[in-house]
Amino acid sequence: MTVDEHAQKYPEVWKRFTPRQTLIRYAWYLGVVFVAIWSLDTLEIPWFYFLDAHEEAGDLFARMIPPYWAFFGDIAGPLIETIHIATLGTAITVLLALPIAIIAARNTTPNAFTWFIGRFILVASRSVNTVVWGLVFVAIFGPGPMAGIWSIAARSIGFVGKLVAEAIEEIDQGMVEAIEATGASRLQVLLIGVIPQVLPVIFGTIVYRWDINIRESTVLGFVGAGGIGIVLYSSINQFAWHEVSVMLIAIFGIVLVSEFVSATVRNHIT
């Protein structure tokens, strides 16, 4: 090997990226900085509000102390209602998301049209925030927990269905082909060859989504969809900060318990 060939094969200075890759990376960095500056300029944020923001935050915190603990008896019912909204909404999600996940997975959908319909439903569900779904179902069912239940379900279908559909696409096709070779029907193939392979994913995803729904259902009352959010919104409008602090502590406790339950169940599943 000549000296020139050795120099080309083993350069003295090692570089992680080629000049072209480095140029592209710096172009991305400049693009991100440009978008960030453009966004801040478009929003026209009044930065002078930040000068005394720490004082306002301290004043608000001082108004919340001490919490008005006697108020807990008034929020126990709405707090339980919030848990019921999240739980029933998750239960409806299970019934609706699994069939949609099956038609949204490429290896179990009957044809391209049903695959498109399934994917469209999953994307549409995830594209709309839970609070916006709450506004829609309040207009349909009127104010109350029913609107909250369906708004939780409408948002959760996209989340659960997408993860389950991706799990279905990654199953062992050998088991499915073996069951099909026995002359089993399409339903039998799904029940015996597909669903058992993704059951851990289904259970884990549902429990995880229930944990998320507990948190999201606490604010549905802001749009009249039931739960503790109605009382919280009322207390905030009345500047009853001692009551607000009690509700925030109660919500934090419920979320903490749901997080513990979710983690425990998922650990047992996996």
C-alpha positions in Angstrom: 0.0 0.0 0.0 1.4 3.4 -1.0 1.6 6.4 1.3 -1.3 8.1 -0.6 -3.5 5.1 -0.4 -2.8 4.7 3.3 -3.6 8.4 3.9 -6.9 8.0 2.1 -7.9 4.9 4.0 -6.7 6.0 7.4 -7.0 9.8 7.6 -5.0 11.5 10.4 -8.0 13.5 11.6 -11.2 11.5 12.3 -14.4 13.3 11.6 -17.8 12.0 12.6 -19.7 13.7 9.8 -18.7 14.5 6.2 -18.7 18.2 5.2 -22.0 17.7 3.4 -23.6 16.1 6.5 -22.2 18.9 8.7 -23.7 21.5 6.4 -27.1 19.9 6.5 -27.0 19.6 10.3 -26.1 23.3 10.7 -28.9 24.2 8.2 -31.4 22.3 10.4 -30.1 24.1 13.5 -30.5 27.5 11.8 -34.0 26.5 10.6 -35.1 25.6 14.1 -33.7 28.9 15.5 -35.4 30.8 12.7 -38.8 29.1 13.3 -38.5 29.8 17.1 -37.7 33.5 16.6 -40.5 33.8 14.0 -43.0 32.2 16.4 -42.0 34.4 19.3 -42.3 37.5 17.1 -45.7 36.5 15.7 -47.2 35.8 19.1 -46.3 39.3 20.3 -45.7 38.2 23.9 -45.8 41.1 26.4 -42.5 40.3 28.0 -42.8 43.1 30.6 -45.4 40.9 32.4 -42.6 38.6 33.3 -40.9 41.3 35.4 -43.3 40.8 38.4 -44.5 37.3 37.5 -42.7 35.8 40.5 -44.4 38.3 42.8 -47.9 37.4 41.4 -47.2 33.7 41.7 -46.1 34.2 45.4 -49.2 36.3 46.1 -51.5 33.6 44.5 -49.8 30.9 46.5 -50.2 32.9 49.7 -53.9 33.2 49.1 -54.2 29.4 48.9 -52.7 28.9 52.3 -54.1 27.5 54.5 -56.4 25.1 52.5 -60.1 25.1 53.5 -60.2 21.5 54.5 -63.9 21.6 55.4 -64.6 22.0 51.7 -63.4 18.5 51.0 -66.8 17.1 51.9 -68.3 19.2 49.1 -66.0 17.9 46.5 -66.0 14.2 47.4 -68.9 13.5 45.1 -67.6 15.4 42.1 -64.2 13.7 42.7 -65.7 10.3 42.6 -67.7 11.3 39.5 -64.5 12.2 37.8 -63.1 8.7 38.4 -66.3 7.2 37.1 -66.1 9.4 33.9 -62.5 8.2 33.3 -63.3 4.6 34.0 -66.5 4.3 31.9 -64.9 6.3 29.1 -62.0 3.8 29.1 -64.4 0.9 29.1 -66.2 2.2 26.0 -62.8 2.7 24.4 -62.0 -1.0 24.8 -65.2 -1.9 23.0 -64.7 0.5 20.1 -60.9 0.7 19.7 -60.2 -3.1 19.3 -62.4 -3.6 16.1 -61.0 -0.4 14.7 -57.4 -1.5 15.4 -58.1 -4.8 13.6 -59.2 -3.0 10.4 -56.4 -0.4 10.8 -53.7 -3.1 10.8 -52.3 -4.1 7.4 -52.2 -7.8 8.1 -55.8 -8.1 9.4 -57.8 -5.5 7.5 -60.1 -7.0 4.8 -59.0 -4.6 2.1 -57.4 -1.2 1.4 -60.7 0.7 1.8 -61.3 -0.6 5.3 -57.6 0.1 6.2 -58.1 3.7 5.1 -61.3 4.0 7.2 -59.6 2.5 10.2 -56.6 4.8 10.0 -58.8 7.8 9.3 -60.8 7.2 12.5 -57.6 6.8 14.6 -56.1 10.0 13.2 -59.4 11.9 13.6 -59.7 10.8 17.2 -56.1 11.9 18.1 -56.4 15.2 16.3 -59.0 16.6 18.6 -58.3 17.5 22.2 -60.4 16.0 25.0 -61.7 19.4 25.9 -62.8 20.0 22.4 -64.5 16.6 22.3 -66.2 17.7 25.5 -67.6 20.8 23.8 -69.0 18.6 21.0 -70.7 16.1 23.3 -72.0 18.8 25.6 -73.8 20.1 22.5 -75.1 16.6 21.8 -76.0 15.3 25.3 -76.2 18.5 27.3 -74.0 19.3 30.3 -73.2 16.4 32.6 -71.1 13.3 33.0 -72.5 11.6 29.9 -70.7 14.2 27.7 -67.5 13.6 29.7 -67.6 9.9 29.3 -68.0 10.1 25.5 -65.4 12.8 25.1 -62.9 10.6 27.0 -63.8 7.6 24.8 -63.6 9.7 21.6 -60.1 10.9 22.4 -58.9 7.5 23.7 -59.9 5.5 20.7 -57.1 6.9 18.6 -54.5 6.4 21.3 -55.4 2.8 22.1 -56.3 1.8 18.5 -53.0 3.0 17.1 -50.8 1.2 19.6 -52.8 -2.1 19.3 -52.8 -1.8 15.5 -49.0 -1.5 15.4 -48.7 -4.5 17.8 -51.0 -6.5 15.5 -48.8 -5.7 12.5 -45.7 -7.1 14.4 -47.2 -10.5 15.4 -45.8 -13.8 14.4 -47.4 -14.6 11.0 -46.3 -18.2 11.2 -48.8 -18.9 13.9 -51.6 -17.2 11.9 -50.7 -19.2 8.8 -50.7 -22.5 10.7 -54.2 -21.8 12.0 -55.4 -20.8 8.5 -54.0 -24.1 7.2 -56.5 -26.0 9.4 -59.4 -24.4 7.6 -60.3 -22.0 10.4 -62.6 -19.1 9.7 -61.4 -15.5 9.7 -63.0 -14.9 13.1 -61.3 -18.0 14.6 -57.9 -16.8 13.2 -58.4 -13.5 15.0 -59.5 -15.0 18.2 -56.9 -17.8 18.3 -53.9 -16.5 16.3 -54.0 -12.8 16.6 -55.6 -11.5 19.8 -53.6 -13.8 22.2 -50.3 -12.5 20.8 -51.3 -8.9 21.5 -53.1 -9.3 24.8 -50.2 -7.9 26.9 -50.1 -4.8 24.7 -53.9 -4.4 24.9 -54.0 -4.7 28.7 -50.9 -2.5 29.2 -52.2 0.2 26.8 -55.7 0.2 28.4 -54.4 0.6 31.9 -52.0 3.3 30.8 -54.8 5.2 29.0 -57.0 4.9 32.1 -54.3 6.6 34.0 -54.2 9.4 31.5 -58.0 9.7 31.4 -58.1 10.3 35.2 -56.0 13.4 34.7 -57.9 14.6 31.6 -61.3 14.1 33.2 -60.4 16.6 35.9 -60.7 19.6 33.5 -63.7 18.4 31.5 -66.0 20.3 33.9 -64.6 23.5 32.5 -66.8 23.0 29.5 -69.7 21.5 31.4 -68.8 17.8 30.9 -69.1 16.8 34.5 -66.6 15.9 37.3 -64.7 18.1 39.7 -63.7 20.5 37.0 -67.1 22.2 37.3 -66.5 23.0 41.0 -62.9 24.0 40.3 -63.9 26.4 37.6 -66.6 27.9 39.9 -64.1 28.4 42.7 -61.6 30.0 40.4 -64.1 32.5 39.1 -65.1 33.4 42.6 -61.4 33.8 43.6 -62.0 31.2 46.4 -58.3 30.2 46.4 -58.6 28.4 49.8 -61.1 26.0 48.1 -59.0 25.8 45.0 -56.0 24.6 47.0 -58.1 21.8 48.5 -59.2 20.6 45.1 -55.7 20.7 43.6 -54.4 18.6 46.5 -57.3 16.1 46.1 -56.7 15.9 42.3 -53.0 15.4 42.9 -53.8 12.6 45.3 -56.1 10.9 42.9 -53.6 11.1 40.1 -50.9 9.7 42.3 -53.0 6.7 43.2 -54.0 6.1 39.6 -50.3 6.3 38.6 -49.4 3.7 41.3 -52.2 1.4 40.2 -51.3 1.8 36.5 -47.6 1.0 37.2 -48.4 -2.0 39.4 -50.8 -3.5 36.8 -48.4 -3.0 33.9 -45.5 -4.5 35.9 -47.6 -7.6 36.5 -48.5 -7.8 32.8 -45.0 -7.6 31.5 
